[in-house]
Amino acid sequence: MPYPARARQNAGRPLSDLNITPLIDVMLVLLIMFILAIPIAAHALQVPLPTGGPSNPIEETNVVHIDASDRLFWNGAEMDRQDLLNQLAGVAAMDSQAVVRFDPDGRASYATSARTLALIKDSGVENFAFVGNERYRDFARAR
């Protein structure tokens, strides 16, 4: 049986159609390999879930404040220098990572502030911070 004329014209040219049969074969082989490689979960794993509650403990604040009349305050309670030293030493002994915040009033005397800083240093506190410095950012311009 003779070939049609059309078939004879395209006989020397390459086919432009994509042969996807090998691609499908490879994809099926990969699918079967993945199915065999993934283990079937035959048992359940019991994971204890956390219960509700605070995730981070509330950090105790340790604030030394000097008011305008040069009175010393520890966490809002007024006290003298010796009591303050005892409180600071107790904080330093209990927690070496505790931070003591120093918050002097802008009208407090410099001498009282300097003595209080020396008191904090002598108490053994290792972590120290000034509170409220942003209040005095424009202090020099106000004069």
LUMPA-231015 format. One line per 3 residues: number of its first residue (from 1); their letters; for each residue x, y, z of C-alpha. Coordinates in steps of 0.02 Angstrom, whole numbers, plus 50000, padded with zeros to 5 digits. Each point is the difference from the previous one (the first is absolute). Example, Ala and Ser with C-alpha at 12.3 -4.5 7.8 and 13.67 -1.06 7.14 Angstrom:
BEGIN
1) as) 50615:49775:50390  50069:50172:49967;
end
This chain:
BEGIN
1) mpy) 50000:50000:50000  50075:50165:49950  50023:50139:50126;
4) par) 49895:50155:49984  50083:50151:49922  49999:50095:50164;
7) arq) 50096:49868:50093  50132:49997:49866  50026:50189:50010;
10) nag) 50035:49998:50190  50103:49840:50000  50168:50090:50006;
13) rpl) 49952:50133:50127  50011:49978:50189  49839:49990:50099;
16) sdl) 49958:50158:50096  49881:49914:50123  50063:49971:50176;
19) nit) 50008:49817:50049  49945:49999:50182  49991:49812:50022;
22) pli) 50176:49986:50077  49961:50148:50113  49843:49916:50065;
25) dvm) 50095:49838:50027  50134:50088:50103  49870:50095:50102;
28) lvl) 49906:49838:50040  50162:49915:50055  50042:50148:50112;
31) lim) 49824:49999:50073  50014:49815:50042  50171:50026:50079;
34) fil) 49934:50142:50110  49851:49896:50053  50114:49856:50050;
37) aip) 50127:50113:50083  49876:50090:50113  49967:49892:50153;
40) iaa) 49821:49972:50048  49961:50071:50171  49952:49845:50097;
43) hal) 50001:50081:50171  49951:50167:50073  50124:50113:50088;
46) qvp) 49932:50081:50157  50063:50178:50015  49964:50090:50163;
49) lpt) 49934:50173:49957  50035:50146:50115  49861:50063:50109;
52) ggp) 49948:50181:50007  50088:50123:50111  50131:50134:49989;
55) snp) 50142:49953:49884  50124:50122:50075  50008:50036:50185;
58) iee) 49972:50180:50046  50166:50079:50040  50008:50089:50166;
61) tnv) 50044:50183:49980  50137:50071:50107  49990:50189:49992;
64) vhi) 50100:50124:50103  49918:50171:49991  50055:50169:50069;
67) das) 49867:50133:50010  50022:50190:49993  50028:50012:50188;
70) drl) 50141:49869:49993  49901:49860:50082  50046:49821:49949;
73) fwn) 49868:49876:49942  50016:49814:49967  49857:49936:49889;
76) gae) 49890:50142:50062  50038:49981:50186  50100:50136:50085;
79) mdr) 50155:49943:50095  50166:50063:50064  50171:49962:49926;
82) qdl) 50038:49850:50111  49833:49915:49964  50026:50032:49815;
85) lnq) 50173:49922:50009  49925:49847:50086  49865:49985:49866;
88) lag) 50127:50016:49858  50117:49874:50080  49854:49879:50018;
91) vaa) 49955:50019:49817  50182:49975:49948  50013:49843:50108;
94) mds) 49836:49924:49939  50017:50028:49813  50163:50045:49914;
97) qav) 49904:50048:49841  49880:50120:50087  49999:50176:49929;
100) vrf) 49990:50151:50115  49924:50153:49918  50051:50172:50061;
103) dpd) 49869:50136:49977  50052:50168:50075  49885:50149:49993;
106) gra) 50065:50142:49892  50000:50117:50150  50093:49879:50116;
109) sya) 50171:50058:50056  50151:49936:49908  50088:49954:50163;
112) tsa) 49857:49886:50054  49994:49919:49829  50189:49971:50001;
115) rtl) 49993:49925:50177  49857:49887:49948  50097:49940:49847;
118) ali) 50148:49960:50113  49880:49909:50118  49934:49894:49856;
121) kds) 50177:49960:49945  50053:49952:50177  49850:49884:50021;
124) gve) 50068:49876:49873  49866:50026:49867  50072:49955:49830;
127) nfa) 49860:50056:49882  49951:50182:50010  49896:50116:49890;
130) fvg) 49946:50181:49996  49814:50027:49978  49920:50147:49911;
133) ner) 50150:50080:49917  49888:50048:49854  49915:50125:50117;
136) yrd) 50160:50102:50004  50039:49993:49814  49956:50185:49976;
139) far) 50064:50055:50171  50148:50100:49933  49892:50089:49870;
142) ar) 49871:50052:50130  50122:50111:50096;
end
